């Protein structure tokens, strides 16, 4: 499924790198622990987290993550947004908590 379809279906707000919306998403990973994401996420995943610091961009880039969903209306620092744009990582936001958005993404990808 294309990232653009997930964004549209779940009314996610796009914060960075709109060109990445054409990426194919093959699964999702939910974690707020960067080392866990580095060890266990898969290339092609969309990552659901409440973390907003710059290191999320580095982890996403390293692992081939196709998009990051920041949950619970967290505010994203400007330096994180700039880094994501530079690294071509799509960041989206939602007011939903991680549990809810994960369930909805699961149903879409099922």
C-alpha positions as CSV (number, residue, x, y, z in Angstrom):
1,X,0.0,0.0,0.0
2,X,1.3,3.5,-0.8
3,X,2.0,5.8,2.1
4,X,-0.3,8.3,0.4
5,X,-3.2,5.9,0.8
6,X,-2.5,5.5,4.5
7,X,-2.2,9.3,5.0
8,X,-5.5,9.9,3.2
9,X,-7.4,7.0,4.9
10,X,-6.3,8.1,8.4
11,X,-6.3,11.9,7.8
12,X,-2.7,12.2,8.8
13,X,-1.1,15.6,8.6
14,X,2.0,15.7,6.4
15,X,4.9,17.6,7.9
16,X,7.9,16.7,5.7
17,X,8.9,15.3,2.3
18,X,5.7,15.0,0.4
19,X,7.5,13.1,-2.4
20,X,7.8,10.2,-0.1
21,X,4.1,9.6,-0.2
22,X,4.6,7.4,-3.3
23,X,6.7,5.0,-1.2
24,X,5.2,1.5,-0.7
25,X,4.6,0.6,3.0
26,X,5.0,-3.1,3.7
27,X,4.3,-3.1,7.5
28,X,4.4,-1.0,10.6
29,X,6.5,-0.9,13.8
30,X,5.5,0.8,17.0
31,X,8.1,1.8,19.5
32,X,9.5,4.8,21.3
33,X,12.9,3.2,22.0
34,X,15.4,3.9,19.2
35,X,17.5,0.9,19.9
36,X,14.4,-1.3,19.6
37,X,13.5,0.2,16.3
38,X,17.1,-0.3,15.0
39,X,17.1,-3.9,16.1
40,X,13.6,-5.0,15.1
41,X,11.9,-2.8,12.4
42,X,12.0,-3.8,8.8
43,X,12.8,-1.9,5.7
44,X,9.5,-0.6,4.2
45,X,7.8,-0.2,7.6
46,X,6.0,2.9,8.8
47,X,7.2,3.8,12.3
48,X,4.7,4.9,14.9
49,X,6.2,6.9,17.8
50,X,5.8,9.8,20.2
51,X,9.5,10.7,19.9
52,X,10.2,14.0,18.1
53,X,13.9,14.6,18.4
54,X,16.3,14.5,15.5
55,X,17.6,11.0,16.1
56,X,14.3,9.5,14.8
57,X,15.3,10.7,11.3
58,X,18.7,9.0,11.5
59,X,17.1,5.7,12.6
60,X,14.4,5.9,9.9
61,X,17.1,6.6,7.3
62,X,19.3,3.8,8.5
63,X,16.5,1.2,8.5
64,X,14.8,2.2,5.3
65,X,11.6,3.2,7.1
66,X,9.1,4.8,4.6
67,X,7.5,7.2,7.0
68,X,7.2,8.2,10.6
69,X,3.8,8.9,12.3
70,X,4.1,11.1,15.4
71,X,1.2,10.4,17.7
72,X,-0.8,12.4,20.3
73,X,-0.4,15.8,18.8
74,X,3.2,16.0,19.7
75,X,5.0,19.1,18.5
76,X,8.0,18.5,16.3
77,X,11.1,20.7,16.7
78,X,12.0,22.6,13.6
79,X,15.5,21.0,13.4
80,X,13.8,17.6,13.3
81,X,11.6,18.7,10.4
82,X,14.5,20.2,8.5
83,X,16.6,17.0,9.0
84,X,13.7,14.8,7.8
85,X,13.3,17.0,4.7
86,X,17.1,16.8,4.0
87,X,17.1,13.0,4.5
88,X,13.9,12.5,2.5
89,X,11.9,11.0,5.3
90,X,8.2,11.6,5.4
91,X,6.9,12.6,8.8
92,X,3.2,12.8,9.5
93,X,1.2,13.6,12.7
94,X,-2.0,12.5,14.3
95,X,-4.0,13.3,17.4
96,X,-4.6,9.6,17.9
97,X,-2.6,7.6,20.5
98,X,-0.1,5.0,19.3
99,X,-2.5,2.1,20.1
100,X,-5.3,3.5,18.0
101,X,-3.3,4.5,15.0
102,X,-1.5,1.1,15.0
103,X,-4.8,-0.7,15.0
104,X,-6.0,1.3,12.0
105,X,-2.8,0.9,10.1
106,X,-2.9,-2.9,10.8
107,X,-6.4,-3.1,9.3
108,X,-5.4,-1.1,6.2
109,X,-2.3,-3.3,5.6
110,X,-4.1,-6.6,6.4
